[in-house]
Amino acid sequence: MLTDGTPQAGGAADAVLLVTTRRTDGSVQVTYADHPLYFYENEGPGEVLCHNVFLNGGRWYVVTPEGSSGPI
């Protein structure tokens, strides 16, 4: 997930864990508890389809509001 501004935490997310990092291409990546965030475009509101799946060369997990990831 890329941003031009300051990311805002919502719901149960902890704003302290939400930060950004500059990527090698100069874009700004949003991270949560040191996990880079990505948007999966095939999910609808409230839908989680891309958790614990092998896709695009790696295993993908949802990050919890507490900042943990991995199989649930």
Steps between C-alpha positions, in 0.01 A plus 500: 500500500656825389421846633567867430409607853480384858311170535206496741417202723140389517297246692709300748831593332760664726616829347843457664561187290406672172801666334655544156828412337655626178547230235799481267286641217427811713137415576375491860378162633260473795604247766328367811713352779787476247284308249459666158132541415350406166149535362345189343268640236277191473358534852176676580422698818549277806629213285835323564596272212876542491612350834747214536523455124803453276476762228746701291802310634425516872265422786255782581342563841259750647649718776286518814427829683757385759765489224548124475485301180516137402262209492187541710 
